């Protein structure tokens, strides 16, 4: 009688545990996928930061242009400072947000991996198997290996591998990203789509604003081209001593 009672208790316990496990697994599977959320956050953050960078680039270019034309510097400086500040704040907020999402996504992936691994195992999991899975190693052998004794000393040859040569990364052209942001700012009108608190100098028609952006873009491109020509001219004026001149100087 006692054996029948124990078997009945064991079957009831197994049924209760199976029901509880199914409930836990269902809750885990119904959780929102963090990978999809990260993908959506990535696209939204990239677009928002790019618009902020366009506004900052436009404000800095306008500041430089007004300085060269002798205009009042307070409003251009205020607009440039505000745009750069907004860019910094949005970058800091996005970095914190991405850090938190990365932790949550890593925890979710690890939990799902452990659950998927546990579902393939027997009911009772060995401790060494669980530790091996969590550490990413193979579990130790079941039998205890017998120590092998070897006479004499063994010599191991170590060959030094040559250090890996990392090819230098190609440098990004100077101000290339800045020029792209400035050019696209004049084309898509991101200033009107993002509420940055940026106040232009003159309130005119859309055609006038577009022509102003094109004029600003042309002005910056001309300044960059003139600056590059000046650098090439100054570098060409340097005369290096030839070996013949050095030898005649020593004589």
C-alpha positions as CSV (number, residue, x, y, z in Angstrom):
1,X,0.0,0.0,0.0
2,X,2.8,2.4,0.8
3,X,4.4,1.8,-2.5
4,X,1.2,2.6,-4.4
5,X,0.7,5.7,-2.3
6,X,4.3,6.9,-3.1
7,X,3.8,6.3,-6.8
8,X,0.6,8.2,-6.7
9,X,2.3,11.1,-5.0
10,X,5.1,11.0,-7.5
11,X,2.7,11.1,-10.5
12,X,0.9,14.1,-8.9
13,X,4.1,15.9,-8.3
14,X,5.3,15.2,-11.9
15,X,2.0,16.5,-13.3
16,X,2.2,19.7,-11.2
17,X,5.8,20.4,-12.1
18,X,5.0,19.8,-15.8
19,X,2.1,22.3,-15.7
20,X,4.3,24.8,-13.8
21,X,7.1,24.4,-16.4
22,X,4.7,24.9,-19.3
23,X,3.4,28.1,-17.7
24,X,6.9,29.5,-17.2
25,X,7.9,28.6,-20.8
26,X,4.8,30.2,-22.2
27,X,5.5,33.4,-20.3
28,X,9.1,33.5,-21.7
29,X,7.9,32.9,-25.2
30,X,5.3,35.7,-25.0
31,X,7.9,38.3,-24.0
32,X,8.6,41.0,-26.6
33,X,11.6,40.3,-28.7
34,X,14.4,42.7,-27.8
35,X,16.1,42.3,-31.2
36,X,13.1,43.8,-33.0
37,X,13.0,46.7,-30.5
38,X,16.7,47.3,-30.9
39,X,16.4,47.4,-34.7
40,X,13.6,50.0,-34.4
41,X,15.5,52.1,-31.9
42,X,18.6,52.0,-34.0
43,X,16.9,53.4,-37.1
44,X,15.1,56.1,-35.1
45,X,18.2,57.2,-33.2
46,X,20.3,57.3,-36.3
47,X,17.8,59.5,-38.1
48,X,17.4,61.8,-35.1
49,X,21.2,62.2,-34.6
50,X,21.7,62.9,-38.3
51,X,19.1,65.7,-38.3
52,X,20.8,67.2,-35.2
53,X,24.1,67.0,-36.9
54,X,22.7,68.7,-40.0
55,X,21.4,71.5,-37.9
56,X,24.7,71.9,-36.1
57,X,26.6,71.9,-39.4
58,X,24.3,74.6,-40.8
59,X,24.6,76.8,-37.8
60,X,28.4,76.6,-37.8
61,X,28.6,77.3,-41.5
62,X,26.2,80.3,-41.0
63,X,28.4,81.5,-38.2
64,X,31.5,81.4,-40.3
65,X,29.8,83.1,-43.2
66,X,28.4,86.0,-41.1
67,X,31.8,86.5,-39.6
68,X,33.4,86.9,-43.0
69,X,30.7,89.4,-44.1
70,X,31.0,91.5,-40.9
71,X,27.5,90.9,-39.5
72,X,26.5,90.8,-35.9
73,X,27.9,87.6,-34.3
74,X,25.5,87.2,-31.4
75,X,22.6,85.5,-33.1
76,X,24.7,83.2,-35.3
77,X,26.7,82.2,-32.2
78,X,23.6,81.6,-30.2
79,X,22.1,79.4,-32.9
80,X,25.3,77.4,-33.3
81,X,25.8,76.9,-29.6
82,X,22.2,75.7,-29.2
83,X,22.5,73.3,-32.1
84,X,25.7,71.8,-30.8
85,X,24.3,71.5,-27.3
86,X,21.2,69.7,-28.5
87,X,23.5,67.3,-30.5
88,X,25.5,66.5,-27.4
89,X,22.4,65.9,-25.2
90,X,20.8,63.6,-27.8
91,X,24.0,61.7,-28.2
92,X,24.3,61.2,-24.4
93,X,20.7,60.1,-24.1
94,X,21.0,57.7,-27.0
95,X,24.2,56.2,-25.5
96,X,22.5,55.6,-22.2
97,X,19.5,54.1,-23.9
98,X,21.6,51.8,-26.0
99,X,23.5,50.7,-23.0
100,X,20.4,49.7,-21.2
101,X,18.9,48.0,-24.2
102,X,22.1,46.0,-24.7
103,X,22.0,44.6,-21.2
104,X,18.3,43.7,-21.5
105,X,18.9,42.0,-24.9
106,X,21.9,40.0,-23.6
107,X,19.9,38.8,-20.6
108,X,17.0,37.8,-22.7
109,X,19.2,35.9,-25.2
110,X,21.0,34.1,-22.3
111,X,17.8,33.1,-20.7
112,X,16.3,31.7,-23.9
113,X,19.5,29.8,-24.6
114,X,19.4,28.2,-21.2
115,X,15.7,27.3,-21.5
116,X,16.2,25.8,-24.9
117,X,19.2,23.8,-23.6
118,X,17.3,22.6,-20.5
119,X,14.3,21.4,-22.6
120,X,16.6,19.0,-24.5
121,X,18.1,17.5,-21.3
122,X,16.8,15.0,-18.8
123,X,14.7,16.0,-15.9
124,X,17.7,16.0,-13.5
125,X,20.6,18.1,-14.9
126,X,24.1,17.5,-13.5
127,X,25.8,20.5,-12.0
128,X,28.9,20.1,-14.1
129,X,26.8,20.1,-17.2
130,X,25.1,23.4,-16.3
131,X,28.4,25.0,-15.4
132,X,30.0,23.8,-18.6
133,X,27.1,25.2,-20.7
134,X,27.2,28.6,-18.9
135,X,31.0,28.9,-19.3
136,X,30.9,27.7,-22.9
137,X,33.2,24.6,-22.3
138,X,32.8,20.9,-22.7
139,X,31.7,19.0,-19.6
140,X,34.4,16.8,-17.9
141,X,34.5,13.1,-18.6
142,X,32.4,10.9,-16.3
143,X,35.3,8.6,-15.4
144,X,38.3,9.8,-13.6
145,X,41.3,9.7,-15.9
146,X,44.3,7.7,-14.6
147,X,47.5,9.6,-14.3
148,X,50.1,8.7,-16.8
149,X,53.8,8.7,-15.9
150,X,56.4,9.4,-18.5
151,X,60.1,9.0,-18.0
152,X,62.4,11.6,-19.0
153,X,61.6,15.2,-19.8
154,X,59.6,16.2,-22.8
155,X,60.6,19.1,-24.9
156,X,58.0,21.3,-26.4
157,X,58.8,23.4,-29.4
158,X,57.2,26.8,-29.5
159,X,57.2,28.7,-32.7
160,X,56.7,32.4,-32.5
161,X,54.0,33.6,-34.9
162,X,54.8,36.8,-36.6
163,X,52.7,39.7,-35.4
164,X,49.6,40.3,-37.4
165,X,50.0,43.4,-39.6
166,X,46.9,45.5,-39.4
167,X,46.5,47.5,-42.6
168,X,46.1,51.2,-41.8
169,X,42.5,52.4,-42.2
170,X,42.0,54.9,-45.0
171,X,41.5,58.3,-43.4
172,X,38.2,60.0,-44.0
173,X,38.6,63.1,-46.2
174,X,38.7,66.3,-44.2
175,X,35.2,67.7,-43.5
176,X,33.6,65.3,-45.9
177,X,30.8,64.3,-43.5
178,X,30.3,68.0,-42.6
179,X,30.0,68.9,-46.3
180,X,27.5,66.1,-46.9
181,X,25.4,67.2,-44.0
182,X,25.4,70.8,-45.2
183,X,24.5,69.8,-48.8
184,X,21.7,67.5,-47.8
185,X,20.4,70.1,-45.4
186,X,19.7,72.4,-48.3
187,X,18.0,69.6,-50.3
188,X,15.6,68.0,-47.8
189,X,14.9,70.9,-45.5
190,X,15.6,69.0,-42.2
191,X,15.5,72.3,-40.4
192,X,11.7,72.5,-40.8
193,X,11.1,68.9,-39.8
194,X,13.0,68.9,-36.5
195,X,12.0,71.3,-33.8
196,X,15.4,72.5,-32.6
197,X,14.6,76.0,-31.5
198,X,16.7,77.3,-34.4
199,X,15.6,80.8,-35.5
200,X,17.0,82.0,-38.9
201,X,17.9,85.6,-39.4
202,X,15.2,86.4,-41.9
203,X,11.7,85.0,-42.1
204,X,11.1,84.7,-45.8
205,X,9.4,82.4,-48.3
206,X,10.5,78.8,-48.8
207,X,12.1,79.7,-52.1
208,X,14.2,82.4,-50.4
209,X,15.2,79.9,-47.6
210,X,16.2,77.3,-50.2
211,X,18.2,79.8,-52.1
212,X,19.9,80.9,-48.9
213,X,20.9,77.3,-48.1
214,X,22.3,76.8,-51.6
215,X,24.2,80.1,-51.3
216,X,25.6,79.0,-47.9
217,X,26.6,75.6,-49.3
218,X,28.4,77.2,-52.3
219,X,30.1,79.6,-50.0
220,X,31.5,76.8,-47.7
221,X,32.6,74.7,-50.7
222,X,34.5,77.7,-52.1
223,X,36.2,78.4,-48.8
224,X,37.2,74.7,-48.5
225,X,38.6,74.7,-52.0
226,X,40.5,77.9,-51.5
227,X,41.9,76.6,-48.2
228,X,43.0,73.3,-49.9
229,X,44.7,75.2,-52.8
230,X,46.6,77.3,-50.2
231,X,47.8,74.2,-48.4
232,X,49.0,72.6,-51.7
233,X,50.8,75.9,-52.7
234,X,52.6,76.2,-49.3
235,X,53.7,72.6,-49.4
236,X,55.1,72.9,-52.9
237,X,57.4,75.8,-51.7
238,X,59.5,73.4,-49.6
239,X,62.8,72.5,-51.3
240,X,64.6,69.4,-50.0
241,X,68.4,69.2,-50.2
242,X,69.6,66.7,-52.8
243,X,72.5,64.3,-52.1
244,X,74.7,66.2,-54.6
245,X,74.2,69.5,-52.7
246,X,74.9,67.9,-49.4
247,X,78.1,66.3,-50.8
248,X,79.3,69.6,-52.3
249,X,78.6,71.4,-49.0
250,X,80.8,69.0,-47.1
251,X,83.6,69.5,-49.6
